[in-house]
Amino acid sequence: MAKRAKLSDILAAEVAIRSRRRCCLCVFLDQDNRRRKGQIAHINHDPTDNSIENLVFLCFDHHDEYDGRTSISRNIGEIEVRQYRDRLYQQNEGRSRQSSATGSSEHSSPRVRGKPLEVEPFFWLAQTLVAWSMSRMELAFEVFHTQAASLSVAVAREQFGEEDPLAEAAVLIHEELTERHGDEAAAVFAVGVLVALLPFSFDSADDLRRGKATIERIVLGALGSDSLVETTGFLKGVPCEIPAFVEKVAKFKESLHKAVNG
C-alpha cells in the first residue's frame, strides 16, 4: 500500500469549510444534513494524491464503507462520490450566493441595503485562530478569545478536537458566524483562514500557486460583489504582502534543497 502523504492545513481547511463538515453520502443517500464527525477521504483510493479534486469529507461510517469491500456491494463508486461531493459544494455555495443577493441569511437579520459588510473583524478572527492553532500559546488563545467575543462568538478549547483542531474550530466558528452575522461574514472568515495558512502550507512555488487558486475559488464562489470589493481592498492593505513573502521563502527552500542534495 502506498504511504499516505501529509495533507496540508490549507487543503484540509478548504475541504472542511466547503463541505461544512457534512458528509455528501449522508446528505444524498440518507437525507441526513447534520454536521458529522469524520475524515478526509481520497476518492481514487490513492493516499499519495492530495489534489483538491481527489479529496472529500466523509463521516467515519461512510469512510470505512467506501474504503472497504462493502462499497462494492452497494455500488458506491468514484464517479458517484465525486458527483455527490460537487452537488454538496454547489448547494452550500448557492446558499451563500442567494443570501448575498438578499443581504441576509436564513438565521440572521438583513444588513442595511447598499452597505458593504465590514470585513476586518471577521478577517482578524481568522488570523487569531490560525495564530493560536499554530503556536498553542496561552497569549495567542486569549487574543483569539477576545476577538471572538467581540463578534459574540463563544469559543472554548474543549470545543475543538485533538486530531484536527484547526479544521474543527474553523467549521464550528463558520457555522456560528453564519447564524449570527450571515453567510458573507462566514465566507470572509473562511478566506481569512486560508490566507493566514498560506505561509504554513507549502513546500514549493507550485504549492503556493495552488494555495492562491484555492483562495480565489472560495472568494469568487462565496462573496457577493460588495463584499468582494471590500475584501480585496482590505487584503491589499495588510502590512505583510503574504504572497510575495511566501514566494521568496519558497525559492529559498528550493535553493537550499538543491544545495543539500546536489
N, C-alpha and C positions, 0 to 999 in steps of 0.2 A: 504493500500500500504506500502511495506517495506521502511524503512528510507534509503535514499541514503548514502552510505559510502563514506568518503572523498577519492578522488583519489590522490595518491602520485605524487609528482612532477616528479619522475623518470619514472613512468609509463606513465604519460601524455606526457613527452618529447619523450619517445620511440615511442608511437603511432604517434605523430606529425611528427617525423623525418622519421620513416619508411614509412609513407603514403605520406610524403612531402606535407601534407595538401591537398591531392587530395581525393575527395570522391569516393570510389570504385563504388558506384551505378551510379554516374555521368559518370565515365570513361567507364564502361562496358554496361550500359543501354542507356546512352545518348551520348556516344562518346565525352564527354567533359573532357579534361585532364587539365583544368586550375586549379590553386590553388584557393581554395574556403574558405570562412569563414564558420565555422561550430562548431560542438561539438563532444565530445567523447561519443559514444552510447554503451549501454550494449546489446550484441547480443541476449542473452536469456531473456532480459527484466527484469532481476533481478538487481536492483540498488545496492545491497549489494555485488555482485560478481565482484570484481575488478581484477580478474585474467587476465593476458595479453591475454589469449586465448579468453576472452569474450569481449574484447574491440575493437572498430572500429571507425575511424574518418568518420563522415558523415556531409555533408552540412546541413544547417538549414532545408531546404525544405525536404530532404530525411530523416532527423532525425524525423521530425514531421510525415512524411508519414509512416515511419517504425514503430513508436511507436503508431500510430493511426489506426483507423479502415480501412483506405484506403489501408493499406498494405495487408489486406486480399483479397480485390478485385483485386489487382494486383499480388497476389500470391508471394509477397516478403517474403520469409521465412528465418529462421535462417541458414539453410544449404546454401542457395543461397548467403546470405550476407557473410558468412564465406569463401565461395569459391571465391567470388569477392575480398574480402579483401586479401586473400592469393595470388591470382593472381597479385594484385597490388603490394604487397610486393615483390614477385618474379620478377616482371617486373622492379621495382626500383633497387633491389639488383643485378639483372642480368646486368643492365646498368652499375652499378658500377664495377662489375667484368670484363665486356668487356673493359671498359676504363682502368682498372688496367692492363689488358693484353697488351694493346697497348701503355700504358704510356700517354694517353691523354683522353680528353672528347670531346664531340661534340662542346663545347663552348670555349675550352682552347687550348693553344699551347702545343705541346708534351713536356714532360720532357726529359732531356738528358738520352738516353738509358743507363741502368745499374746504374744510380744514384738514390739512395733511396730518397723519399720525406723527406724534413726536417720537422719533425712533431712538434717541440717545439712551433713555433709561433701560430699554429692552436690550439694546446692544451691549451696554455695560454690565447688565445682569449676566449675559452670556460670557463676557470676558472674565468676570469674577468667578463664575462657576468653573471655567476651564483652569484658571489660575489655581484655585483650590484643589481641583481634582489632580492636577499635575504635581503640586507641591505637598499637599496634605498638611500644610502648616496651619496652626491654630489661628494666626492672624489673618491668613487668607480666607479661612472659613468665616471669620467674623465680618470681614468686608463683604463677602458674598451674602451672608445672612442679612446684613444691614441693607444692601441693595435690593434683595428680595422683599424685605419688609416694607421698603418704600413703595413697592408695587402691590402691596397686600398679598404677597405670595409667601406662604408658610413653608419653611424648609427645616429639616432635621436630619442628622446623619443617619439615623436608623431607617429613614425612608429609602435609602439608596442601597442597592445590592453590593455584595463584595466582588462578584465575578466581573461585572462590567458597570461600575458605579456611575461613570460619566454618561453613558448612553441611557441608563435607567433614570438618572437625575434629569437629563435633557428632556426625556419624554414626559415625565411627571410634571415638570415645570411648563413644558409646551402645552400640555392639556389644561393646566390651571390658568395659564395666560389666555388661552382660547376662551375659557369660561368667564374670566374676569374682564378681559380687555379686548377680546375679539381675535379673529383668525390672522389678521395682518400683523398684530402685535406679536403673536406666536411665531409667525413667519420671520419677522425681523430678528427675534431671539434665535431662531434656527440658523439664520445667516450668520449671526454673531458668533455662535458656537463654531461653525465651520471655519470662519475667518480666523478665530483665535487658535484653532487646531492646526492651521497650516504650518507654522514653524516646527511642530512636533511630529508631522505625519508624512515625511518624505525621505527617500534615500537617494533621489536623483532629480534632475531637472524635469524628467518625464513625470515623476510623481507630483511635482509642483504644478505642472500644466493640467494634470488630471484633477488636482485639488481645485484649481481655478475654475475648471469646467463644471465641477460639482457645484460650486458656489453660484456660478452663473445660472445653472439649471434650476436650483432652488429659488433664486431671486426672480427669474423670469416666470417660473411656474406658480409662485405663491403670492407675489405682491401686485397690488393694483398700481396704476400709473402714478398717482400722487405719492404713495409710499415708496415706489421705486425711485423716483427723483430725489425724495428726501433721504433715502438710504444711501444712494450713490453719492450725494453731496456730503453726507456725514463721513462716509468711508474715505473720501478724498481729504478730509480734514484730520484724519487720525495722524498723530505726530510721527509714528514709525510707519514708513511706507512698506507694509508687510511683503508684498510680492517681490520687490526689488531686494529686500534684505534676504529673503529665503533663497532667491536666485543666486546671490553671491555665496551664501553658505553652501548651497548645493554644488556649485562649481569648486569651492574649496575642498569639499568632501570627496568629490570625484578625482581631483588632482592628488589629494592625499592617498586615496586608494591606489591610484596608478603608481605613485612613488613607492608605496609599501610592497605592492605586488609585482612591480616591474612591468 
